[in-house]
Amino acid sequence: MVYWLQNVLGIHGGRQNSVEQALRRVRELVEALARKQKIPLEWWEKGSVKKNTCSRILQKAEREGRWGVYFIFQTMEQGWTFRPDSRRWSRKTEVSIRFCTGTEPYRYYYFYLRDRSWGR
């Protein structure tokens, strides 16, 4: 992760700040791709059927003869997190940090594409 942040995205600094910058940069890149390539970028509404929306947009891409990414769904979904617990204990030879788990909302991107070599 650190290599990717520093060498690929060029983001340096504290961990929390770096992660926030990286997430913002990824969001900007996805939005720029969608805008530049005229790819629909939509929020998935809970209860809606992805297949219905995607099939409609896939048919349009097929009519236009478009290959590559033709649609991007974005969602907020719950995912696991692991955080250091504030309670620490030490032995003579080591200091241990406990981790606790929880869930947080994450933004997910689903890229739908047509590939010539794989077919539809």
ChimeraX attribute file (.defattr): number of C-alpha atoms within 10 A of each C-alpha:
attribute: neighborCount
match mode: 1-to-1
recipient: residues
	/A:1	7
	/A:2	12
	/A:3	10
	/A:4	11
	/A:5	17
	/A:6	14
	/A:7	11
	/A:8	9
	/A:9	14
	/A:10	11
	/A:11	18
	/A:12	14
	/A:13	11
	/A:14	8
	/A:15	11
	/A:16	9
	/A:17	11
	/A:18	18
	/A:19	17
	/A:20	11
	/A:21	17
	/A:22	18
	/A:23	12
	/A:24	11
	/A:25	14
	/A:26	13
	/A:27	14
	/A:28	12
	/A:29	12
	/A:30	15
	/A:31	15
	/A:32	13
	/A:33	14
	/A:34	17
	/A:35	12
	/A:36	9
	/A:37	10
	/A:38	11
	/A:39	17
	/A:40	14
	/A:41	19
	/A:42	12
	/A:43	11
	/A:44	17
	/A:45	12
	/A:46	9
	/A:47	6
	/A:48	9
	/A:49	10
	/A:50	12
	/A:51	10
	/A:52	10
	/A:53	13
	/A:54	16
	/A:55	11
	/A:56	10
	/A:57	17
	/A:58	20
	/A:59	11
	/A:60	13
	/A:61	19
	/A:62	13
	/A:63	9
	/A:64	9
	/A:65	9
	/A:66	14
	/A:67	14
	/A:68	12
	/A:69	17
	/A:70	22
	/A:71	21
	/A:72	20
	/A:73	18
	/A:74	15
	/A:75	16
	/A:76	15
	/A:77	11
	/A:78	13
	/A:79	11
	/A:80	10
	/A:81	12
	/A:82	11
	/A:83	11
	/A:84	11
	/A:85	11
	/A:86	10
	/A:87	9
	/A:88	11
	/A:89	10
	/A:90	9
	/A:91	7
	/A:92	5
	/A:93	6
	/A:94	8
	/A:95	9
	/A:96	11
	/A:97	14
	/A:98	12
	/A:99	13
	/A:100	11
	/A:101	11
	/A:102	10
	/A:103	11
	/A:104	11
	/A:105	12
	/A:106	12
	/A:107	12
	/A:108	12
	/A:109	17
	/A:110	12
	/A:111	14
	/A:112	15
	/A:113	16
	/A:114	18
	/A:115	12
	/A:116	9
	/A:117	6
	/A:118	6
	/A:119	7
	/A:120	10
